[in-house]
Amino acid sequence: MLNPISISIEQRPLIITESDVRRVFKRVNTRKAAGPDGRVLKACADQLAPVFTDIFNLSLTLGIVPSSFKQSTIVPVPKKPRPSSLNDYRPVAFTSVVMKCFEKLVRDFITSSLPASMDPLQFAYRHNCSIVDAIAHLLHTTLTHLDKGRGNYVKMLFVDYSSAFNTIIPSLLTTKLEDLGLHTSLCDWISNFLTDRPQSVRVGDCASSTLTLSTGAPQGCVLSPLLYSLYTYDFTATSSSIIVKFADDTVVMGLISDNNERAYLEEIIHLENWCQENNLLLNVSKTKELIVDCSKKQERQYQPVMINGTTVERVDSFRYLGVHILQDLSWSRHTNSLAKKARQHLYHLTRCLSTSDCPPRYCGTSTPALSRASSQGTSQSGLGTAPSRTDKHSKGWCAQQSASLIRNFLTCRPSTTSGARPRPGGL
């Protein structure tokens, strides 16, 4: 486990400058939130920056966030197309545009102050790190271990938490931030930001009465993902296992040799204990285990994983950070998913746009869909089976699919006398 003292952040207070406020105001996206606030802040950034600079710095000095800044409206957003229970909804908090700008300044300061040695396998909110880096590390570690011995295999436990952001204890988070060396005034400000938050729930045209909460980090706030990452920084591997994290997406990797899964199972026990100490609840029904084993032995027996007395389901594929990972590490399901998404984008383009408008929109929608994580596909191939064409030439495959989509688009355009636009053909 990492020593908090050895990775402490340089203790310096956050002082916001007028140029910082002007910059963040001018970058406000006026299309994201309803109301005039965003437009006013962006159009009058030069005039409003001096006033809000004083307000922000006074708030940081006193360690107090104005109640009007913390006011939020919670809107339940479905996690899947047909929700059947309350757990199928995600409570998203809508806060003021001014507070979002304030949070961005605080977030950028904390992120720039984090040492590189702090939780190196947490790939969220780190300089020059992204989803691709997390997936690349997971796959590279897996293949490296499999290459070390014929009988080696890898177990991946994809951990799911129940309302992870909403169960953060502000006092415990503040203690961890102080251990990291964050300035006391900023710790007090964060603690005040997370406590006594007035909020109401809105569903359609109906709104509830206002309730004040003092626990959790509201989903939808700019600071919440970073605060969660700092809240979990002390959860690191205690054995030969590896823990890969991207915000609240956590994978416990057991590098198994000689059928010895002891270290992996002990790491899972460590996970259970750590969650109890930090008020995080594991969602066993959504936690899945995937085994990557290139051995030809069919009689190998794998030990089941138990969490809170419940057996974790074992799957042959899992969608991690938007990428489908299969037990043979092939890319067929992922590439098929990308092609399907690109076809859907193209269909909507042909139905809604003219020929002249489609090329730029195509480059902005279908091309990114086809190339998602293609850098990993060029270096990974299936285990135990002959590599498919997508495994051998992932980038070439993306180019072929792009050309096919464009051909379908050009050949299915309606004539000037036709009223309806036919649906593009399949690939």
Long-range contacts (C-beta under 8 A, 24 or more apart in sequence): 1-234, 1-236, 1-238, 2-117, 2-118, 2-119, 2-233, 2-234, 2-236, 4-176, 4-179, 4-180, 4-234, 5-179, 6-117, 7-115, 7-117, 7-118, 7-180, 8-115, 8-179, 8-180, 8-181, 9-110, 9-113, 9-114, 9-115, 9-180, 9-181, 9-182, 10-113, 10-181, 11-181, 11-182, 11-183, 12-113, 12-183, 13-60, 13-183, 13-185, 13-186, 14-60, 14-105, 14-106, 14-109, 14-183, 14-185, 14-186, 15-57, 15-60, 16-53, 16-56, 16-57, 16-60, 16-105, 17-53, 18-49, 18-50, 18-53, 19-49, 20-53, 20-105, 21-45, 21-48, 21-49, 21-52, 21-53, 21-56, 21-101, 21-105, 22-46, 22-49, 24-101, 24-104, 24-105, 25-49, 25-52, 25-101, 28-97, 28-101, 33-94, 33-97, 35-97, 37-96, 37-97, 37-98, 38-97, 41-97, 41-98, 41-101, 52-98, 52-101, 56-102, 56-105, 59-102, 59-189, 60-185, 60-186, 60-189, 61-185, 63-185, 63-188, 63-189, 63-191, 63-192, 64-189, 64-192, 65-99, 65-189, 65-192, 65-193, 67-196, 67-198, 68-96, 69-95, 69-96, 69-98, 69-99, 69-102, 70-95, 70-99, 70-193, 70-196, 70-197, 70-198, 71-95, 71-96, 71-197, 71-198, 71-199, 72-197, 72-198, 72-199, 72-218, 72-220, 72-221, 73-199, 73-200, 73-201, 73-202, 73-207, 74-199, 74-200, 74-201, 74-202, 74-218, 75-201, 75-202, 75-203, 76-201, 76-203, 87-162, 90-219, 91-166, 91-201, 91-218, 91-219, 92-219, 92-220, 93-199, 93-218, 93-219, 93-220, 93-221, 94-220, 95-218, 95-220, 95-221, 100-221, 100-222, 103-221, 103-222, 103-223, 104-222, 106-186, 106-189, 106-190, 106-223, 107-222, 107-223, 107-226, 110-182, 110-186, 110-226, 110-230, 111-226, 113-182, 118-180, 118-233, 119-229, 119-233, 119-236, 119-245, 121-236, 121-242, 121-243, 121-244, 121-245, 122-229, 122-232, 122-233, 122-245, 122-246, 123-244, 123-245, 123-246, 124-225, 124-226, 124-229, 124-245, 124-246, 124-247, 125-225, 125-226, 125-229, 125-247, 131-246, 131-321, 131-322, 131-373, 132-373, 132-375, 132-376, 134-244, 134-245, 134-246, 134-249, 134-321, 135-320, 135-321, 135-323, 135-373, 135-376, 136-375, 136-376, 137-244, 138-244, 138-251, 138-253, 138-320, 138-325, 139-325, 139-329, 139-376, 139-380, 141-242, 141-253, 141-255, 142-253, 142-292, 142-329, 143-329, 143-380, 145-255, 146-292, 146-294, 146-383, 148-257, 149-257, 150-295, 151-257, 151-258, 151-259, 151-295, 151-297, 152-255, 152-256, 152-257, 153-256, 153-291, 153-292, 153-293, 153-294, 153-295, 153-300, 154-253, 154-254, 154-255, 154-256, 154-291, 154-292, 154-293, 155-253, 155-254, 155-256, 155-261, 155-264, 155-289, 155-290, 155-291, 155-292, 155-302, 155-305, 156-251, 156-252, 156-253, 156-254, 156-289, 156-290, 156-291, 156-292, 156-318, 156-325, 157-251, 157-252, 157-253, 157-254, 157-268, 157-287, 157-288, 157-289, 157-305, 157-312, 158-249, 158-250, 158-251, 158-287, 158-288, 158-289, 158-290, 158-318, 158-320, 159-250, 159-251, 159-252, 159-271, 159-282, 159-287, 160-282, 160-283, 160-286, 160-287, 160-288, 161-248, 161-250, 161-275, 161-280, 161-281, 161-282, 161-283, 162-281, 162-282, 162-283, 163-216, 163-281, 164-228, 164-248, 164-280, 165-216, 165-217, 165-218, 165-219, 165-224, 165-228, 165-248, 166-215, 166-216, 166-217, 166-218, 166-219, 167-215, 167-216, 167-279, 167-280, 167-281, 168-194, 168-215, 168-216, 168-217, 168-227, 168-228, 168-231, 168-279, 169-215, 169-278, 169-279, 170-194, 170-195, 170-214, 170-215, 172-231, 172-278, 172-279, 173-227, 173-230, 173-231, 176-230, 176-231, 176-233, 176-234, 177-230, 180-230, 180-233, 190-223, 190-227, 193-223, 194-227, 231-278, 232-278, 235-271, 235-274, 235-278, 237-267, 238-266, 238-267, 238-270, 239-263, 239-264, 239-266, 239-267, 241-267, 243-267, 246-321, 249-320, 249-321, 251-320, 259-300, 261-302, 261-303, 265-303, 265-305, 268-305, 268-307, 272-307, 272-308, 282-307, 282-308, 284-308, 284-310, 284-312, 285-313, 287-312, 287-313, 288-312, 288-313, 288-314, 288-315, 288-318, 289-313, 289-314, 289-315, 290-314, 290-315, 290-316, 290-317, 290-318, 290-325, 290-327, 291-327, 292-327, 292-328, 292-329, 292-383, 293-327, 294-328, 294-383, 294-384, 296-384, 322-372, 322-373, 323-372, 323-373, 323-376, 326-382, 328-382, 328-383, 328-384, 328-385, 329-380, 329-381, 329-382, 329-383, 330-381, 330-382, 330-383, 330-385, 330-387, 330-388, 330-391, 331-377, 331-380, 331-382, 331-388, 331-390, 331-391, 331-394, 332-388, 332-390, 334-373, 334-377, 335-377, 335-390, 335-394, 335-397, 338-369, 338-370, 338-372, 338-398, 338-401, 339-370, 339-401, 339-427, 341-369, 342-366, 342-369, 342-370, 342-401, 342-402, 342-405, 343-405, 343-424, 343-426, 343-427, 345-369, 346-405, 346-408, 346-409, 346-424, 347-423, 347-424, 349-409, 350-409, 350-412, 350-413, 350-421, 350-423, 350-424, 351-421, 355-413, 358-409, 362-405, 362-406, 362-409, 366-402, 366-405, 367-402, 370-398, 370-401, 370-402, 371-395, 371-398, 374-398, 401-427
